[in-house]
Amino acid sequence: MTHIERSQQDMSKKRWIVYLLLILLNISLYFSNISSSKYFSFLFDILYSILMPVIELKTHLANTVSDSLNRYIYLVHVEKTNRELSKQLQELYLYKSQLRTCETSLKNLSELVGVQAQNYIKDIVFAGIVGYDPSGMDTFVLIDKGKDQGMEEGFVVFFKDKFVGIVDKVFGSSSRVRTVYSKDLTVSSTTAATGKSYIYKGGWRYGQLLYVNLEDPVEKGDLVLLRDNKKIIPAFIIGTVLKSEQRNDQFFKRVVILPSVDIRKLEYVVVIKAKL
Amino acid sequence: MKFYIISMLLAFIQASVMTGLFVSNLYVPDLVLLYLFLHTSKQEKVDVKKPLISGLYLDLMYDTFGWNISGKLLVSLLLEIFKSRWEFATRLSLMIFYSFVALLEHLFRYILFRLKYYYPFDLRTFSLGFFLELFLLYLLTLFIIKKNAQA
């Protein structure tokens, strides 16, 4: 090996050592937070005061780009949801038309037989939720419709096909709804399997179905529905049977119900202007 | 001088637009590293000032003094070691080597960051940023080849 080659190798080794030292120095600077250390912070303060317009512009640009991207993703999501919802709406229009046909047929039939046809709900109010139960047990919600919108105590509240509760106090422009999680709520109910009349008593976390005979086929997973003796209010879902067991009672079963509605996810509810 | 101005502009774009797109500076495609690599791979010896200054631009933008500089110096050291033994004869070899050193640099910086702070690692965003970086390298090498052919 010639003298020149050897000296070149030594040079490159020296450079590598310089690199390694610089890397180690920068790592230690990074971990020691040099820009906020008490000895050097004044230097960085001066530097950043000079660079401030550039840093501000950078932050502004980053925020603008990030916001625009998030807005774009959000709009894409909204468009997708809109498409889904318009499909569902189309289906609902079809059901509505079918129901109208049914209603006409029923009217004709009732006239022929001489029986008075049932009344159907036409008066509903959409109400936004303005307050929840501070105890965290979801026993009530406050809605933004009150006496000013013709609300009355006893009106039935639902969301989608789920029973939420009953209006139990009406104020000037708001009302309190006693929910399915409240111990003070008792409503007439039935199960999809038996069709018999029971009493649903609310509770947190679980409600109960009272007076279920030992021989009644109420099983885990059965749907518990609202029952209106006048048959005006639809059979909204109250919950599902979580446990059905025989206790010391010689007549009735102990049936535990998991309410279907998630109170804290609700943003608005629908109030039927009719009482149970 | 041209290198320092371009790398400053790239550092600004990386810290503003790209960080806005990728949310965290951990997953941002490193435009400065890309430019530094392309610039220094053409030179016989890597000027130590170049990784230092280009890393400093990024550190000033992110207020992470030492973090980016150490990453850029590591890449320059690796580049110098490799160049003393092998030659990047084809575009493919250049891209393979870049993907190796860039991955190492990102990992190195991520480890440094993770030792100091906590931030969850999102493999999807990281991969997206990294492959975008490789795609940019591919485009730039095409451009360089075309320019060389014209010359």
Interface residues (C-beta under 8 A of the other chain):
Chain A: S12 R15 W16 V18 Y19 L20 L22 I23 L25 N26 I27 S28 L29 Y30 F31 I34 S35 F44 L47 L51 V54 I55 L57 K58 T59 L61 A62 N63 T64 V65 S66 S68 L69
Chain B: F12 A15 S16 V17 T19 G20 L21 V23 K45 V48 L52 G55 L60 M61 D63 T64 F65 G66 W67 I69 S70 L73 L74 S76 L77 E80 I81 S84 L112 L115 K116
